[in-house]
Amino acid sequence: MSIKKIEKLRREIGLFLAPVLAALVYIAPMDLPKDAHIVFSIMVFCIVFWLTEVVPLSITALLGVTSAVVLGVVSVKEAFLSLGHPVILLFIGSFLIAQAMTKHGLDKRFALNLLSKDFFLKSPIRLIAGFSIIAFILSMWVSNTATTAMLLPLILGIIHMLKNKKIVETGKFATFVLLAVAYSASIGGATTLIGTPTNLIGAGFLKDEGYDVDFLKWFLLAAPITFLTYVSLLFYIKFHIRNFSIDYEKIKSLIKEEKRKLPKISIAERNTIFVFFLAAFLWILPGLANLVGNKELYAFLKAHIPEAVVALIAGILLFLLPSRKGEGTLTAKDLKELDWDTILLFGGGIALGKLIIKTGLAEYIGKQVAGVISPELLVLFIFVLVISMVFLTEISSNTATVLTFAPILIGILKQLNLEIFYPVFGIIIAASFAFMLPIATPPNAIIYGSRHVPIGKMVKVGFFMNIIGSVIITIFILIYMK
């Protein structure tokens, strides 16, 4: 059966299953207020639509909130307030910075300059480390999809050269270098607050619960988890390609030739570098003030230049700073290229999440789950939460999954009288750690489309990374909680 037929069948199943399950939930006897019961039905409907992708994910999120207004659960003004949430503005600003980096080739210039260093060309594992470090670092600031797509042609050029020289085990090397890049992009994206939409979504829920999450704090908590996971990946790959060798001079000449093709650094690139470092400095500044104990300066900075405002300032500067022929570094055309699906998905999804909490549905589900979970089994509880999120996002959108389950987890933690911040932080990180299937993440889909990664190998390596990632997240969350 072709992919198109499978997708059509999946949508047809969703169209039938969503209203049926939603109706069954609504007529089921539950000790719930009327509004919470309605929201429960809407939530089930949305989950099925998200899993089967009947319509774009953002449209499902907006459909859920619209249904809540139509059914009298919430007023239209309150329902769509989340479309103006500060995190939406942070999304837009960070997307504009990433757009400028990709549009003007700054990401490619960075990649080729790093890869041309002799250190990365001396052995297969060093070459893989070179590509994967670029993916790991770039995806903290640029979308993991764009990062993987940018590196793919360069990797395929090296693979093609190795195949022409009939080097033994080139196929194995090709598989592992592509997997390394895709996985590193996903891992790196979890490291910063703006690295992936799920981080911003999680931060939004945590802020609504009274937890202040600044850029530096997120990085300091996430970096040990993501770095250790990344190192584990490299050790795994090193063991499996230990007998492979490469032609140092040929690869060096290939990369240097690509580097020579780069044009002279443009005004637009200089503008983008300036705006990027300005934004990064202003994002980190409040956290530094907090770190040295200057509470007054921290409060002032958070009030006057919060992350969302910094992102907007950066985005506006990119339109104001001229590049050539009177044009800005970004133009009106670039606005159309933004990931509006994710932006609308967040706006609608966060509104649905708030309804899950406000109507008492999260508390109800929390009570049911708390009744069968012992707080003494904290290690097992955290591990099950993390690994469930990892494997669930193998088959569904990580953004939609976080939007649905973060409010429910908050309700469960409240019922168990457990700290909310760190377990929620853990599942947000876990949402980026799906490595087994091509449909799990865009980077997985991109490298699978190259036809150099057998599905069996992706599942095998991905399963190892799912488990090791879940263990690492669990260990750090338990350490942070203590």
VOGU-3710 file (C-alpha; in Angstrom, 3 decimals, decimal comma):
1> msikkieklr> 0,000/0,000/0,000  1,403/3,432/-0,970  2,039/6,209/1,588  -0,792/8,300/0,095  -3,285/5,439/0,521  -2,120/4,868/4,116  -2,564/8,583/4,895  -6,026/8,581/3,303  -7,055/5,511/5,313  -5,697/7,103/8,511
11> reiglflapv> -7,735/10,252/7,910  -10,896/8,228/7,211  -10,398/6,291/10,456  -9,941/9,580/12,321  -13,077/11,120/10,826  -15,124/8,132/12,058  -13,381/7,452/15,367  -13,109/11,013/16,751  -16,858/11,819/17,030  -17,696/8,270/18,192
21> laalvyiapm> -15,148/8,304/21,039  -16,034/11,886/21,973  -19,736/10,926/22,202  -18,947/7,835/24,301  -16,908/9,945/26,717  -19,728/12,483/27,005  -22,448/9,918/27,786  -20,208/7,927/30,159  -21,222/8,403/33,825  -18,482/10,456/35,523
31> dlpkdahivf> -18,402/12,502/38,680  -17,518/15,626/36,712  -18,933/19,154/36,415  -20,771/19,657/33,108  -18,115/21,951/31,630  -15,292/19,533/32,523  -17,238/16,665/30,923  -17,635/18,664/27,706  -13,932/19,573/27,689  -13,059/15,890/28,217
41> simvfcivfw> -15,063/15,008/25,072  -13,405/17,821/23,116  -9,963/16,672/24,307  -10,583/13,084/23,158  -11,850/14,349/19,797  -8,710/16,494/19,341  -6,351/13,680/20,361  -7,809/11,377/17,685  -7,638/14,152/15,073  -4,023/14,897/16,044
51> ltevvplsit> -3,003/11,240/15,882  -4,658/10,659/12,508  -3,935/14,163/11,109  -7,388/14,530/9,528  -6,683/18,251/9,168  -3,516/20,272/9,929  -2,585/20,128/13,630  -3,209/23,855/14,141  -6,733/23,609/12,704  -7,528/20,781/15,143
61> allgvtsavv> -6,349/22,962/18,056  -8,506/25,882/16,871  -11,430/23,499/16,297  -11,185/22,341/19,920  -11,292/25,877/21,334  -14,034/26,928/18,908  -16,137/23,941/20,026  -15,704/25,012/23,666  -17,102/28,471/22,794  -20,025/27,037/20,792
71> lgvvsvkeaf> -20,897/24,647/23,646  -20,857/27,467/26,218  -17,820/26,357/28,216  -15,922/29,629/27,748  -16,465/33,106/26,260  -14,924/33,922/22,901  -12,759/36,658/24,450  -11,299/34,330/27,072  -10,995/31,377/24,683  -8,726/33,090/22,169
81> lslghpvill> -6,707/35,150/24,644  -3,867/32,645/24,241  -3,305/33,733/20,632  -1,690/36,815/22,161  0,287/34,853/24,761  3,864/36,215/25,249  5,238/32,839/24,181  3,525/33,302/20,777  5,553/36,498/20,364  8,712/34,648/21,412
91> figsfliaqa> 7,903/32,018/18,764  7,547/34,650/16,044  10,717/36,541/16,965  12,900/33,432/17,239  11,489/32,092/13,950  12,473/35,377/12,270  16,081/35,084/13,531  16,234/31,497/12,257  14,738/32,588/8,921  17,456/35,217/8,492
101> mtkhgldkrf> 20,212/32,695/9,279  18,873/30,211/6,732  17,989/32,787/4,042  21,450/34,338/3,945  23,411/31,091/4,309  24,894/31,859/7,721  24,167/28,330/8,946  26,015/26,792/5,964  28,993/29,137/6,427  29,242/28,090/10,080
111> alnllskdff> 29,015/24,386/9,149  31,701/24,499/6,454  34,085/26,576/8,564  33,852/24,052/11,403  34,084/20,962/9,170  37,166/22,272/7,346  39,214/21,967/10,551  41,732/19,122/10,329  40,604/17,677/13,673  37,266/16,517/12,202
121> lkspirliag> 38,800/14,889/9,114  41,278/12,476/10,710  38,894/9,561/11,420  35,311/8,416/10,675  34,074/9,087/14,212  35,624/12,575/14,162  33,910/13,313/10,855  30,592/12,107/12,270  31,270/14,184/15,406  31,901/17,227/13,196
131> fsiiafilsm> 28,563/16,921/11,407  26,654/16,046/14,576  28,193/18,900/16,640  27,036/21,333/13,950  23,528/19,820/14,077  23,567/19,873/17,899  24,626/23,538/18,157  22,644/24,965/15,225  19,378/23,326/16,280  19,528/25,283/19,550
141> wvsntattam> 18,758/28,376/17,458  17,488/27,188/14,046  14,752/24,591/13,504  16,021/21,009/13,587  14,336/20,481/10,211  16,290/23,311/8,551  19,525/22,168/10,210  19,198/18,594/8,935  18,122/19,701/5,443  21,096/22,073/5,212
151> llplilgiih> 23,654/19,392/6,162  22,148/16,596/4,040  23,651/17,598/0,608  27,151/17,852/2,092  26,852/14,436/3,758  25,498/12,847/0,571  28,459/14,288/-1,366  30,903/12,537/0,988  28,916/9,274/0,855  28,874/9,397/-2,960
161> mlknkkivet> 32,645/9,936/-3,032  33,261/6,987/-0,676  31,027/4,728/-2,792  32,901/5,688/-5,964  36,150/4,657/-4,286  34,441/1,333/-3,394  35,384/1,590/0,275  34,095/-1,355/2,294  31,283/-0,639/4,771  30,422/2,740/3,204
171> gkfatfvlla> 26,747/1,802/3,640  27,185/1,403/7,397  29,053/4,716/7,639  26,331/6,455/5,598  23,633/5,130/7,918  25,390/6,231/11,089  26,451/9,696/9,922  22,868/10,439/8,814  21,369/9,071/12,045  23,906/11,074/14,061
181> vaysasigga> 22,892/14,321/12,373  19,132/13,714/12,717  19,370/12,634/16,357  21,790/15,445/17,285  19,414/18,010/15,774  16,547/16,700/17,907  18,697/16,517/21,053  20,206/19,972/20,498  16,780/21,528/20,007  15,803/20,542/23,553
191> ttligtptnl> 18,745/22,483/25,020  17,480/26,058/24,706  14,154/27,684/25,405  13,716/28,600/21,720  15,242/25,403/20,301  11,936/23,648/19,701  8,250/24,625/20,030  7,645/22,078/22,817  10,109/23,902/25,104  8,184/27,153/24,726
201> igagflkdeg> 4,871/25,356/25,257  6,152/23,747/28,460  7,543/27,079/29,679  4,120/28,635/29,022  2,335/26,061/31,198  4,949/26,403/33,943  4,633/30,199/33,942  0,871/29,839/34,302  1,567/27,759/37,428  3,763/30,514/38,860
211> ydvdflkwfl> 7,201/29,183/37,871  9,607/31,701/36,364  11,532/30,081/33,499  14,226/32,312/32,022  16,486/31,489/29,083  19,613/30,803/31,175  17,798/28,647/33,722  16,379/26,413/30,982  19,815/26,056/29,384  21,570/25,219/32,664
221> laapitflty> 18,987/22,534/33,466  18,726/21,048/29,965  22,372/21,170/28,806  23,666/18,363/31,098  20,827/16,087/29,914  21,244/16,805/26,213  25,061/16,784/26,284  25,198/13,400/28,053  22,624/11,973/25,613  24,652/13,310/22,677
231> vsllfyikfh> 27,894/11,787/24,049  26,096/8,444/24,531  25,090/8,563/20,861  28,708/9,153/19,772  30,014/6,264/21,896  27,347/3,950/20,456  28,278/4,926/16,885  32,027/4,700/17,554  31,616/1,088/18,690  29,694/0,174/15,525
241> irnfsidyek> 32,056/1,790/12,980  35,356/0,916/14,656  36,615/-0,996/11,577  35,788/1,704/9,018  38,432/4,004/7,480  38,209/7,129/5,283  40,388/8,945/2,739  41,466/12,067/4,643  42,767/14,042/1,643  39,731/13,390/-0,575
251> ikslikeekr> 37,228/14,446/2,066  39,299/17,493/2,974  39,407/18,613/-0,681  35,640/18,079/-1,055  34,839/20,241/1,997  37,377/22,926/1,050  35,878/23,053/-2,463  32,405/23,618/-0,944  33,897/26,293/1,297  35,500/28,044/-1,704
261> klpkisiaer> 32,072/28,298/-3,337  30,822/30,442/-0,466  30,479/34,110/-1,442  32,151/36,843/0,578  30,315/37,438/3,848  27,439/39,803/3,070  26,013/42,801/4,914  22,865/40,722/5,549  24,934/38,005/7,252  26,711/40,623/9,396
271> ntifvfflaa> 23,333/42,085/10,356  22,049/38,618/11,280  25,151/37,882/13,392  24,739/41,210/15,230  21,014/40,646/15,899  21,580/37,030/16,945  24,244/37,913/19,522  22,246/40,887/20,772  19,184/38,670/21,319  21,247/35,898/22,957
281> flwilpglan> 22,892/38,432/25,306  19,564/39,994/26,311  17,988/36,550/26,819  20,819/35,471/29,102  21,220/38,800/30,976  18,277/38,397/33,441  19,453/34,888/34,321  22,975/36,191/34,989  21,556/38,895/37,274  19,596/36,238/39,147
291> lvgnkelyaf> 22,666/33,992/39,298  24,773/36,666/41,064  21,935/37,439/43,457  20,925/40,880/42,134  17,174/40,453/42,570  16,322/44,111/41,824  18,111/44,081/38,458  16,572/40,673/37,667  13,062/41,969/38,390  13,708/45,122/36,306
301> lkahipeavv> 15,014/43,155/33,305  12,168/40,602/33,464  9,633/43,440/33,566  11,115/45,590/30,789  12,865/43,162/28,422  11,294/39,715/28,896  12,201/36,974/26,374  9,188/37,721/24,153  10,052/41,427/23,864  13,710/40,637/23,105
311> aliagillfl> 12,577/38,284/20,313  10,327/40,994/18,860  13,100/43,615/19,030  15,420/41,197/17,197  12,780/40,434/14,561  12,006/44,124/13,989  15,732/44,958/13,676  16,087/42,357/10,905  13,462/44,250/8,895  15,078/47,640/9,638
321> lpsrkgegtl> 18,761/46,852/9,030  19,449/47,283/5,293  21,151/44,530/3,283  21,067/45,588/-0,387  19,105/47,837/-2,776  17,269/49,439/0,118  15,837/46,084/1,259  15,937/44,993/4,866  17,773/41,882/6,000  14,297/40,324/6,044
331> takdlkeldw> 11,385/41,432/3,869  7,606/41,025/3,871  8,055/37,880/1,769  9,917/36,222/4,642  6,898/36,574/6,918  5,073/34,080/4,687  7,835/31,526/5,252  7,327/31,356/9,030  5,935/28,185/10,571  2,452/29,603/11,125
341> dtillfgggi> 1,027/26,105/11,616  3,087/25,696/14,805  2,267/29,231/15,971  -1,492/28,668/15,592  -1,201/25,171/17,067  0,349/26,650/20,181  -2,266/29,404/20,442  -5,192/26,999/20,158  -3,544/24,206/22,117  -2,554/26,321/25,108
351> algkliiktg> -6,140/27,606/25,267  -7,414/24,015/25,352  -4,829/23,175/28,014  -6,033/26,041/30,187  -9,614/24,785/29,873  -8,498/21,311/30,983  -7,100/22,893/34,167  -9,779/25,575/34,721  -12,812/23,287/34,432  -11,354/20,792/36,928
361> laeyigkqva> -10,731/18,045/34,355  -6,984/17,926/35,107  -7,757/17,639/38,828  -10,274/14,830/38,159  -7,835/12,825/36,031  -5,126/13,553/38,596  -7,251/12,060/41,381  -7,948/8,895/39,359  -4,258/8,389/38,577  -3,110/9,375/42,076
371> gvispellvl> -5,374/6,677/43,475  -3,271/3,938/41,864  0,195/5,529/42,204  2,214/5,518/45,388  4,376/8,626/45,925  6,969/6,291/47,472  7,564/4,850/43,977  8,864/8,211/42,749  11,704/6,798/40,615  9,356/4,444/38,762
381> fifvlvismv> 6,702/7,156/38,426  9,108/9,655/36,812  10,631/7,008/34,531  7,192/5,833/33,333  6,176/9,449/32,626  9,345/10,127/30,637  9,442/6,898/28,620  5,703/7,123/27,904  6,202/10,600/26,431  9,179/9,385/24,360
391> flteissnta> 7,312/6,466/22,803  4,034/8,367/22,414  5,756/11,035/20,318  7,048/8,292/17,996  3,552/8,132/16,486  2,133/11,585/17,175  3,167/15,223/17,001  5,342/16,070/20,005  3,787/19,558/20,078  0,226/18,230/20,178
401> tvltfapili> 1,178/15,577/22,746  2,703/18,139/25,112  -0,273/20,479/24,681  -2,624/17,679/25,706  -0,731/15,926/28,496  1,187/18,702/30,276  -2,006/20,063/31,935  -3,046/16,521/32,924  0,381/15,833/34,421  0,135/19,090/36,390
411> gilkqlnlei> -3,188/17,849/37,802  -1,657/14,477/38,757  1,344/16,095/40,473  -0,908/18,406/42,473  -2,941/15,450/43,699  0,234/13,619/44,724  1,590/16,775/46,427  4,744/16,534/44,320  6,929/19,310/42,934  5,438/20,374/39,562
421> fypvfgiiia> 8,372/22,074/37,854  10,908/19,282/37,350  8,605/16,407/36,235  6,918/18,737/33,709  10,360/19,937/32,571  11,358/16,270/32,150  8,466/15,339/29,877  9,051/18,482/27,792  12,643/17,372/27,155  11,421/13,804/26,534
431> asfafmlpia> 9,080/15,069/23,808  12,153/15,803/21,644  13,697/12,359/22,233  11,757/10,196/19,749  14,328/8,445/17,547  12,844/5,181/16,251  10,538/5,960/13,330  10,692/8,178/10,226  7,381/9,797/11,231  8,609/10,625/14,753
441> tppnaiiygs> 10,452/13,853/13,826  11,143/15,879/10,649  14,934/15,145/10,873  14,159/11,400/10,926  11,915/11,794/7,887  14,557/13,789/5,987  17,376/11,265/6,450  15,057/8,320/5,797  14,127/9,979/2,491  17,800/9,867/1,452
451> rhvpigkmvk> 17,410/6,045/1,089  20,678/5,452/2,934  19,004/4,579/6,260  17,206/1,196/6,402  14,082/1,305/8,572  15,347/-1,672/10,603  18,554/0,158/11,497  16,666/3,325/12,451  14,378/1,318/14,741  17,323/-0,529/16,341
461> vgffmniigs> 19,505/2,520/16,983  16,458/4,651/17,807  15,228/2,157/20,421  18,628/2,288/22,151  18,539/6,103/22,120  14,933/6,160/23,402  15,925/4,029/26,395  19,235/5,757/27,167  17,594/9,181/26,773  14,733/8,224/29,111
471> viitifiliy> 17,177/6,951/31,751  19,327/10,106/31,572  16,294/12,413/31,819  14,912/10,436/34,778  18,231/10,525/36,664  18,620/14,288/36,246  15,012/15,051/37,151  15,379/13,036/40,371  18,655/14,855/41,142  17,021/18,239/40,501
481> mk> 14,020/17,329/42,668  16,335/16,559/45,592
//
